[in-house]
């Protein structure tokens, strides 16, 4: 199989994080568009895996924000591609971004919706990267500043609890200038600082650094530029581009104020990376993934389709509401399992289990923070329906 030399691979990856579109890279380097896409996929998957494994960071000051872009088409309405499947991300999406304000290092990112579910998922991922003591508290108590998205109230409470000082920086807009004259568009007119947790220092609580990081994302990635048709066509490629850019920004790009890379300032690197080092890590990641695929080729998930036991419980996972609810199999009111799959039901999947414990484990894995039980067949209403005793 023909393969580009490392120098050309590095040049293509460098162009991807320096505001070049994939078509422009195709013309510049005279390679196939599929070649550029394959490099983005491999390098992006490697970078995503790296940030998922990033742990034990000691961050004193974290800023988080989100900006909007498009995936698939420039349409604000989200669509369901196939009934019963999760949202594909077509249309307007929001990109969550968090940085360490001291080292300017990108900590985490997530393309998603403006809903509280994605905000919570993002904040939990940020919290998981911080170093904790043996007692479970953060080694360094962080100051977390977020913008005025309402979902952050629940998200920060779930992710950080009372172990962090959290401030919501709510910007105010005005349709008039300082002299009271009408403007064609609204302007920034100050901000309110709302304390969500702890005793934060309000004098240093702002979102200036993360706003600059948002600008860097738009300036360095063609697919995030405003009023462009170079936006991502799939959500996964949007995620890959974010991860690749974040790795390049953290390890390869010298910050003008710090005079070193953010990763060097944070103690994660001792030198400025070249893009060739990203290519080396990509090759190693692809080789390890291939070996894992070969090793697991003959393995099965252990499910025996001919098992004589009938399921005792069902879990309904709603992709719309982001909830997981446990039902009993013989409930005649909620009609669990196959009976519930009526025409017109969208955005959810039913899964069967042989015990309540298995169903509970599955519900927690589906939605760690939004799992519950059916009150009719398992909860407080079951005695009125003729059920007695534990439903396990």
C-alpha positions in Angstrom: 0.0 0.0 0.0 1.3 3.5 -0.9 2.0 5.6 2.1 3.1 9.2 2.4 6.5 9.9 3.9 6.7 11.3 7.4 7.6 14.8 6.3 4.5 15.1 4.1 2.3 13.7 6.8 3.7 16.3 9.3 3.1 19.0 6.7 -0.5 18.0 6.2 -1.2 17.8 9.9 0.4 21.2 10.4 -1.8 22.7 7.7 -4.9 21.2 9.4 -4.2 23.2 12.6 -3.1 26.4 10.8 -6.4 27.4 9.2 -6.3 25.4 6.0 -9.3 23.6 4.7 -9.1 20.0 3.6 -9.7 20.9 -0.1 -6.9 23.5 0.1 -4.5 20.9 1.6 -5.5 18.5 -1.2 -4.5 21.0 -3.8 -1.4 22.3 -2.0 0.1 18.9 -1.4 -1.4 17.2 -4.5 -2.8 14.3 -2.6 -6.2 12.7 -2.4 -8.9 14.1 -0.1 -9.2 10.6 1.4 -5.6 10.7 2.3 -6.1 14.0 4.2 -9.2 12.6 5.9 -7.4 9.4 6.9 -4.6 11.4 8.5 -7.2 13.5 10.4 -8.9 10.3 11.6 -5.8 8.6 12.8 -4.2 11.7 14.4 -7.6 12.8 15.8 -8.3 9.4 17.4 -4.8 9.4 19.0 -5.3 12.9 20.4 -8.8 12.0 21.7 -7.3 9.0 23.5 -4.6 11.2 25.0 -7.0 13.7 26.5 -9.2 11.0 27.8 -6.2 9.6 29.7 -5.0 12.9 31.0 -5.0 12.8 34.8 -3.6 14.3 38.0 -3.4 17.9 36.9 -3.0 20.6 39.6 -5.0 23.5 38.2 -5.8 26.5 40.4 -7.8 28.5 38.0 -10.1 27.0 35.3 -12.2 28.9 32.8 -14.9 27.3 30.7 -17.0 28.5 27.9 -18.7 27.3 24.7 -19.2 28.6 21.1 -21.4 27.5 18.3 -20.7 26.1 15.0 -22.3 23.8 12.4 -22.1 20.1 11.6 -23.5 18.6 8.4 -25.4 21.6 7.3 -26.0 25.2 8.3 -29.4 24.7 9.8 -30.3 25.4 13.4 -32.9 22.7 13.8 -31.5 19.4 15.1 -32.8 16.3 13.2 -33.2 12.6 13.9 -31.6 10.7 11.0 -33.3 7.4 12.0 -36.1 7.0 14.6 -34.6 5.4 17.7 -31.1 6.5 17.0 -29.2 9.1 18.9 -28.9 12.6 17.5 -26.3 12.7 14.8 -25.3 16.3 15.4 -26.6 17.6 12.1 -27.1 21.4 12.2 -26.0 23.8 14.9 -23.9 22.4 17.7 -22.0 23.9 20.6 -18.4 23.3 21.4 -17.4 23.3 25.1 -13.9 24.3 25.9 -11.9 24.6 29.2 -8.4 25.9 29.8 -6.1 26.3 32.7 -5.9 30.1 33.0 -2.4 30.0 34.6 -0.7 27.8 32.0 -3.1 28.6 29.1 -3.3 24.8 28.5 -6.4 23.4 26.9 -7.8 20.9 29.4 -10.9 19.5 27.7 -13.4 20.0 24.9 -16.7 18.5 23.8 -18.9 19.1 20.8 -22.6 18.8 21.9 -25.8 20.6 22.6 -26.7 23.5 24.8 -28.5 21.1 27.2 -27.7 20.4 30.8 -26.7 16.8 29.9 -23.8 17.8 27.7 -22.8 20.5 30.1 -22.7 18.0 33.0 -20.8 15.5 30.9 -18.2 18.1 30.0 -17.7 19.4 33.6 -17.4 15.8 34.9 -14.7 15.2 32.3 -12.8 18.4 33.4 -13.1 17.4 37.1 -11.8 13.9 36.3 -8.5 15.4 35.1 -7.7 17.1 38.4 -5.5 15.4 41.0 -7.2 14.3 44.1 -5.9 13.5 47.6 -6.3 10.1 49.3 -9.4 11.5 50.9 -11.1 12.2 47.6 -10.8 16.0 47.6 -8.9 17.9 45.0 -5.2 18.2 45.8 -5.4 21.9 44.8 -8.8 23.6 45.3 -9.7 25.1 41.9 -11.4 28.3 41.1 -13.8 27.5 38.2 -15.3 30.4 36.2 -18.1 29.6 33.6 -20.3 31.8 31.5 -24.0 32.3 31.9 -25.2 29.1 30.4 -28.0 27.9 32.9 -27.0 24.3 32.6 -23.7 25.0 34.3 -25.5 25.4 37.6 -26.4 21.7 37.8 -23.3 20.6 35.8 -20.8 22.2 38.2 -22.7 21.0 41.3 -22.6 17.4 40.0 -19.0 17.5 38.8 -17.3 19.5 41.6 -19.8 19.5 44.5 -18.4 21.7 47.3 -14.7 20.9 46.5 -14.3 23.9 44.2 -15.0 27.7 44.1 -17.4 28.2 41.2 -18.4 31.5 39.7 -20.9 32.2 36.9 -19.8 35.2 34.8 -23.1 36.5 33.3 -22.5 39.1 30.6 -25.0 42.0 30.1 -25.8 43.5 26.7 -27.2 46.9 25.8 -28.9 48.2 22.6 -27.7 51.7 23.2 -24.3 53.4 23.5 -23.0 55.2 26.6 -24.9 58.4 25.5 -28.2 56.6 25.1 -28.2 56.5 21.3 -29.7 53.4 19.6 -27.2 51.0 18.2 -27.6 48.6 15.3 -26.4 45.7 17.4 -26.0 45.1 21.1 -22.8 45.8 22.9 -21.1 44.5 26.0 -22.3 46.5 29.1 -20.7 44.7 32.0 -21.3 41.4 33.8 -22.7 40.0 37.0 -20.6 37.5 39.0 -22.8 34.9 40.6 -21.2 32.6 43.2 -22.3 29.0 42.8 -20.0 27.4 45.3 -17.4 28.2 47.9 -15.7 31.6 48.5 -14.1 32.6 45.2 -12.0 35.6 44.6 -14.3 37.8 42.5 -11.5 40.2 41.6 -9.8 37.7 39.3 -13.0 35.9 38.2 -13.6 36.6 34.5 -13.7 34.8 31.1 -11.1 36.8 29.2 -8.6 33.9 28.7 -11.2 31.4 27.6 -12.7 33.9 25.2 -9.3 34.3 23.6 -9.0 30.5 23.4 -12.3 30.5 21.6 -10.9 33.0 19.1 -7.8 30.8 18.7 -10.0 27.8 17.8 -11.8 29.8 15.1 -8.6 31.4 13.7 -6.6 28.1 13.7 -9.2 25.8 12.3 -10.9 26.5 9.0 -14.0 24.4 9.9 -14.8 26.6 12.9 -14.5 29.9 11.0 -17.6 32.0 10.9 -19.7 32.2 7.7 -17.8 29.4 6.1 -18.9 26.3 4.2 -15.8 24.4 5.5 -17.6 23.2 8.6 -17.4 19.6 9.7 -19.7 17.1 8.0 -19.8 14.6 10.9 -19.6 15.1 14.6 -16.7 12.7 15.1 -14.5 14.6 12.6 -15.4 17.8 14.5 -14.2 16.1 17.7 -11.0 14.8 16.0 -10.1 18.2 14.7 -10.6 19.7 18.2 -8.4 17.1 19.7 -5.6 17.5 17.1 -5.6 21.2 17.5 -5.6 21.0 21.3 -2.5 18.7 21.2 -0.7 21.0 18.7 -1.6 24.1 20.8 -0.5 22.5 24.1 2.8 21.0 22.9 3.9 22.6 19.7 2.9 26.2 19.8 5.0 28.6 21.9 2.7 31.0 23.8 3.8 34.6 23.3 3.2 35.6 26.9 4.7 32.5 28.5 7.6 32.2 26.0 7.1 28.4 26.3 4.4 26.0 25.3 1.4 25.5 27.7 2.4 21.9 28.2 5.9 23.0 29.3 4.4 25.6 31.7 2.2 22.8 33.2 5.1 20.4 33.5 3.9 17.9 31.0 6.8 18.4 28.5 10.4 19.5 28.7 10.8 20.8 25.2 8.8 22.3 22.3 7.4 19.5 20.2 7.7 19.3 16.5 4.7 18.1 14.4 6.8 15.1 13.6 6.4 13.9 17.2 2.6 13.9 16.7 3.1 11.8 13.6 5.2 9.3 15.6 2.6 9.1 18.4 -0.1 8.6 15.7 1.8 5.7 14.1 2.3 4.1 17.5 -1.4 4.5 18.3 -2.5 3.0 15.0 -0.2 0.0 15.4 -1.5 -0.7 19.0 -5.1 -0.3 17.9 -4.5 -2.8 15.0 -2.9 -5.3 17.3 -5.9 -5.0 19.7 -8.3 -5.5 16.9 -6.5 -8.7 15.8 -6.3 -10.0 19.3 -10.0 -9.5 19.9 -11.1 -10.7 16.5 -12.3 -14.1 17.8 -13.8 -12.9 21.1 -17.5 -12.5 21.7 -19.4 -10.6 24.2 -20.6 -13.7 26.0 -24.3 -13.2 25.3 -26.2 -16.5 24.7 -29.1 -15.9 22.5 -30.5 -19.4 23.2 -30.6 -18.9 27.0 -33.9 -20.3 28.3 -34.3 -17.6 31.0 -36.8 -14.9 30.3 -35.8 -11.3 31.1 -37.0 -10.1 34.5 -36.2 -6.4 34.0 -35.9 -3.9 31.1 -34.0 -0.6 30.9 -35.3 2.2 28.7 -32.5 4.6 27.6 -33.9 7.8 26.1 -31.5 9.6 23.8 -33.8 12.6 23.7 -34.2 13.2 27.5 -30.8 11.5 28.4 -32.4 9.3 31.0 -32.3 5.6 31.8 -35.3 4.0 33.6 -35.6 0.5 35.0 -38.9 -1.4 34.5 -40.1 -4.8 35.7 -40.8 -7.3 32.9 -44.3 -8.2 34.0 -45.6 -4.7 34.5 -48.9 -4.3 32.8 -49.0 -0.5 33.2 -45.8 0.6 31.6 -45.8 -2.3 29.2 -42.0 -2.8 29.2 -39.9 -4.5 26.6 -41.2 -5.3 23.2 -44.8 -4.1 24.0 -43.5 -0.6 24.5 -42.0 -0.4 21.0 -45.0 1.1 19.5 -45.2 3.2 16.3 -44.1 6.8 16.8 -41.7 6.2 19.7 -38.4 7.8 18.8 -35.0 8.3 20.4 -34.9 5.4 22.9 -33.8 1.8 23.2 -35.0 -1.1 25.3 -32.5 -3.6 26.8 -33.5 -6.8 28.6 -31.7 -8.2 31.7 -32.0 -11.3 33.9 -31.8 -9.6 37.3 -32.5 -6.2 38.8 -28.8 -5.9 39.7 -27.8 -6.3 36.0 -30.4 -3.8 35.0 -29.3 -1.3 37.6 -25.7 -1.6 36.5 -26.7 -1.0 32.9 -28.8 2.0 33.8 -25.8 3.5 35.6 -23.5 2.9 32.7 -26.0 4.5 30.3 -26.7 7.6 32.5 -24.6 7.9 35.6 -26.4 11.0 36.9 -29.9 10.5 35.4 -30.9 6.9 36.0 -34.1 6.0 37.9 -36.7 3.3 38.4 -40.3 3.2 37.2 -42.6 4.2 40.1 -45.4 2.1 38.8 -43.7 -1.3 38.8 -40.7 -0.8 41.1 -41.3 2.4 43.1 -43.8 4.0 45.4 -46.9 3.1 43.4 -46.4 -0.6 43.1 -48.5 -1.5 46.2 -51.5 0.2 44.6 -51.0 -2.0 41.5 -51.1 -5.2 43.4 -47.3 -5.8 43.7 -45.9 -6.9 47.1 -42.4 -7.3 48.3 -39.1 -6.3 46.7 -38.9 -6.3 42.9 -35.4 -7.7 42.5 
